[in-house]
Amino acid sequence: MSYFLYNKRCPKCAEQGNDKSGNNLAIYSDTHKYCFACGYYDRGDIVEKYKQQITPKTASKFFTPALTFDNKAMIYLKKYGLTDKEIQENYFWDETGFLVFNAKEFQNARNFNDSFPKYISRGTIRGNEKIFLKETDYVIIVEDSVSAIKVGRVCSSVAIHNSVIPLELLIRLSKQFSKLVIWLDPDKQKEMLHEANKAKIYFEQVNVIWTDKDPKEFTTKEITQILFDKGISV
């Protein structure tokens, strides 16, 4: 049985000018590829499948914290205004060149090397999505961890690290919250509407927020104002 390795840009989405974040296409250990946005599928290479079956543990190994935090990674996080406390609680640096968002059983790592994909994941994301909790009726689904942390300052939030919301996560969230907001990156407008329709049967209210920038690009004050303008009380 194959398992998920990392995300990269979908060639079919790219032809249509989509997937600007470069993470729609899921790559699996047997080298098959699947895009959850457009349905593009590549069954992979049989020789590479055989190699992966010989050494699967290498690909599934968890990242481990280095003794020091790389300056490039720190500058990247500080660019979005994360505090030292937020960084310490959610990230560590792996000495092989990855900034790792650590959700214990699931890790999403941003690559700072040229020889690897931009993002690589380890562990199982489904059932292990990290929810940033606030005392609100609303929960906001975003695409990446930095956005989740910043939105989570004012409202409960969770990052899906993709543009497709797993059914298991919708059910899990519906047991904790009565209202759902979907706020993905600017190039995911079509996906947001599709995911909102899918989620309506599980929540009393489902809202969609579309902005010309990623959620992480906004300040806490701006995020609060955007939610207020959408009638979302926090």
FITI-477006 format. One line per 3 residues: number of its first residue (from 1); their letters; for each residue y, z, x of C-alpha. Coordinates in nm, 2 decimals, m for minus. Last residue first. Layout:
BEGIN
NUM) a) Y Z X ~ ...
//
This chain:
BEGIN
234) vsi) 3.67 1.72 m1.55 ~ 3.76 1.53 m1.86 ~ 3.68 1.16 m1.86
231) gkd) 3.92 0.97 m2.07 ~ 3.92 0.66 m1.85 ~ 4.27 0.74 m1.73
228) fli) 4.16 1.09 m1.65 ~ 3.87 0.96 m1.43 ~ 4.11 0.73 m1.24
225) qti) 4.36 1.02 m1.20 ~ 4.09 1.26 m1.06 ~ 3.97 0.99 m0.81
222) ekt) 4.33 0.93 m0.70 ~ 4.39 1.30 m0.64 ~ 4.06 1.32 m0.44
219) tfe) 4.17 1.02 m0.23 ~ 4.02 0.68 m0.29 ~ 3.83 0.46 m0.05
216) kpd) 3.50 0.64 m0.12 ~ 3.50 0.51 m0.47 ~ 3.47 0.15 m0.33
213) kdt) 3.78 m0.06 m0.39 ~ 3.89 m0.30 m0.66 ~ 3.79 m0.06 m0.93
210) wiv) 3.53 m0.07 m1.21 ~ 3.44 0.24 m1.40 ~ 3.16 0.23 m1.66
207) nvq) 3.11 0.49 m1.93 ~ 2.80 0.62 m2.10 ~ 2.81 0.87 m2.38
204) efy) 2.55 1.08 m2.57 ~ 2.30 1.00 m2.30 ~ 1.94 0.87 m2.27
201) ika) 1.95 0.56 m2.49 ~ 2.26 0.44 m2.33 ~ 2.12 0.42 m1.98
198) kna) 1.98 0.06 m1.99 ~ 2.31 m0.07 m2.13 ~ 2.50 0.11 m1.85
195) ehl) 2.26 m0.05 m1.59 ~ 2.34 m0.40 m1.72 ~ 2.71 m0.34 m1.73
192) mek) 2.71 m0.19 m1.38 ~ 2.50 m0.48 m1.24 ~ 2.76 m0.73 m1.35
189) qkd) 3.04 m0.54 m1.19 ~ 2.85 m0.49 m0.86 ~ 3.10 m0.65 m0.62
186) pdl) 3.35 m0.38 m0.66 ~ 3.12 m0.09 m0.55 ~ 2.95 0.12 m0.82
183) wiv) 3.10 0.36 m1.07 ~ 2.85 0.45 m1.35 ~ 2.95 0.74 m1.57
180) lks) 2.70 0.95 m1.77 ~ 2.74 1.21 m2.04 ~ 2.51 1.47 m2.18
177) fqk) 2.41 1.62 m1.84 ~ 2.11 1.82 m1.71 ~ 1.81 1.67 m1.89
174) slr) 1.98 1.33 m1.90 ~ 2.00 1.34 m1.52 ~ 1.62 1.36 m1.48
171) ill) 1.56 1.08 m1.73 ~ 1.82 0.86 m1.56 ~ 1.67 0.93 m1.22
168) elp) 1.32 0.84 m1.33 ~ 1.45 0.52 m1.48 ~ 1.57 0.42 m1.13
165) ivs) 1.94 0.30 m1.13 ~ 1.97 m0.04 m0.97 ~ 2.28 m0.11 m0.74
162) nhi) 2.14 0.06 m0.43 ~ 2.19 0.38 m0.23 ~ 2.16 0.57 m0.56
159) avs) 2.43 0.83 m0.49 ~ 2.48 1.13 m0.72 ~ 2.78 1.29 m0.87
156) scv) 2.90 1.60 m1.06 ~ 3.27 1.59 m1.10 ~ 3.58 1.68 m0.90
153) rgv) 3.47 1.72 m0.54 ~ 3.16 1.52 m0.62 ~ 3.36 1.20 m0.63
150) kia) 3.42 1.25 m0.25 ~ 3.06 1.35 m0.17 ~ 2.91 1.07 m0.39
147) svs) 3.14 0.81 m0.24 ~ 3.03 0.92 0.11 ~ 2.67 0.90 0.00
144) dev) 2.67 0.55 m0.13 ~ 2.63 0.36 m0.46 ~ 2.78 0.59 m0.72
141) iiv) 2.65 0.76 m1.03 ~ 2.89 1.00 m1.20 ~ 2.76 1.30 m1.40
138) ydt) 2.96 1.43 m1.70 ~ 2.92 1.75 m1.90 ~ 3.09 1.93 m1.61
135) ekl) 3.03 2.25 m1.40 ~ 3.01 2.07 m1.07 ~ 2.69 1.96 m0.89
132) fik) 2.65 1.71 m0.60 ~ 2.31 1.57 m0.68 ~ 2.09 1.46 m0.39
129) eng) 1.84 1.19 m0.49 ~ 1.49 1.33 m0.41 ~ 1.30 1.22 m0.72
126) rit) 1.30 0.86 m0.61 ~ 1.43 0.84 m0.25 ~ 1.11 0.88 m0.06
123) grs) 1.12 0.92 0.31 ~ 1.32 0.72 0.56 ~ 1.60 0.47 0.50
120) iyk) 1.76 0.22 0.72 ~ 2.11 0.07 0.68 ~ 2.31 m0.19 0.88
117) pfs) 1.99 m0.36 1.01 ~ 1.91 m0.31 1.38 ~ 2.00 m0.47 1.71
114) dnf) 2.38 m0.42 1.69 ~ 2.37 m0.04 1.70 ~ 2.58 0.19 1.49
111) nra) 2.33 0.20 1.20 ~ 2.39 0.39 0.89 ~ 2.10 0.61 0.79
108) nqf) 1.97 0.71 0.45 ~ 1.73 1.01 0.46 ~ 1.50 1.13 0.19
105) eka) 1.28 1.44 0.17 ~ 1.56 1.65 0.32 ~ 1.86 1.48 0.16
102) nfv) 2.01 1.40 0.50 ~ 2.27 1.13 0.54 ~ 2.20 1.01 0.89
99) lfg) 2.44 0.84 1.13 ~ 2.22 0.63 1.35 ~ 2.23 0.53 1.71
96) ted) 1.89 0.63 1.87 ~ 2.04 0.98 1.93 ~ 2.03 1.06 1.56
93) wfy) 2.36 1.21 1.43 ~ 2.36 1.45 1.14 ~ 2.50 1.44 0.79
90) neq) 2.53 1.64 0.46 ~ 2.62 2.00 0.52 ~ 2.80 1.95 0.85
87) iek) 2.99 1.65 0.73 ~ 3.11 1.82 0.41 ~ 3.21 2.13 0.62
84) dtl) 3.41 1.92 0.87 ~ 3.59 1.76 0.58 ~ 3.55 1.40 0.47
81) gyk) 3.87 1.20 0.46 ~ 3.73 0.85 0.45 ~ 3.83 0.77 0.80
78) kly) 3.69 1.11 0.90 ~ 3.34 0.97 0.83 ~ 3.38 0.66 1.05
75) ima) 3.56 0.86 1.32 ~ 3.27 1.11 1.33 ~ 3.01 0.82 1.36
72) knd) 3.20 0.66 1.65 ~ 3.24 1.00 1.82 ~ 2.86 1.07 1.82
69) ftl) 2.76 1.42 1.71 ~ 2.59 1.63 1.98 ~ 2.25 1.80 2.01
66) apt) 2.08 1.51 1.83 ~ 1.93 1.56 1.48 ~ 1.60 1.40 1.39
63) ffk) 1.53 1.09 1.19 ~ 1.21 1.08 0.99 ~ 0.91 0.86 1.09
60) sat) 0.81 0.61 0.83 ~ 0.83 0.30 1.05 ~ 0.65 0.45 1.35
57) kpt) 0.38 0.59 1.11 ~ 0.29 0.25 0.99 ~ 0.14 0.13 1.32
54) iqq) m0.17 m0.09 1.26 ~ m0.07 m0.19 0.90 ~ 0.27 m0.30 1.03
51) kyk) 0.11 m0.54 1.28 ~ m0.11 m0.69 1.01 ~ 0.18 m0.75 0.78
48) evi) 0.37 m0.91 1.07 ~ 0.09 m1.16 1.10 ~ 0.08 m1.22 0.72
45) dgr) 0.46 m1.30 0.70 ~ 0.66 m1.20 0.40 ~ 0.62 m1.23 0.03
42) dyy) 0.98 m1.32 m0.03 ~ 1.13 m1.24 m0.37 ~ 1.48 m1.29 m0.52
39) gca) 1.52 m1.09 m0.84 ~ 1.90 m1.11 m0.86 ~ 2.00 m0.74 m0.83
36) fcy) 1.68 m0.57 m0.74 ~ 1.63 m0.81 m0.45 ~ 1.27 m0.80 m0.31
33) kht) 1.13 m0.85 0.04 ~ 0.77 m0.86 0.17 ~ 0.73 m0.75 0.53
30) dsy) 0.42 m0.53 0.47 ~ 0.64 m0.23 0.54 ~ 0.90 m0.32 0.28
27) ial) 1.25 m0.47 0.30 ~ 1.48 m0.42 m0.01 ~ 1.75 m0.67 m0.05
24) nng) 2.08 m0.56 m0.23 ~ 2.22 m0.39 0.09 ~ 2.49 m0.62 0.24
21) skd) 2.79 m0.45 0.08 ~ 2.93 m0.80 0.00 ~ 2.62 m0.85 m0.22
18) ngq) 2.77 m1.15 m0.40 ~ 2.93 m1.48 m0.30 ~ 2.68 m1.69 m0.48
15) eac) 2.50 m1.79 m0.17 ~ 2.51 m1.42 m0.06 ~ 2.31 m1.32 m0.37
12) kpc) 2.04 m1.56 m0.27 ~ 2.04 m1.45 0.09 ~ 2.02 m1.08 0.00
9) rkn) 2.19 m0.86 0.25 ~ 1.98 m0.58 0.40 ~ 1.80 m0.26 0.29
6) ylf) 1.55 m0.04 0.47 ~ 1.18 0.05 0.50 ~ 1.02 0.09 0.16
3) ysm) 0.64 0.13 0.15 ~ 0.34 m0.10 0.14 ~ 0.00 0.00 0.00
//
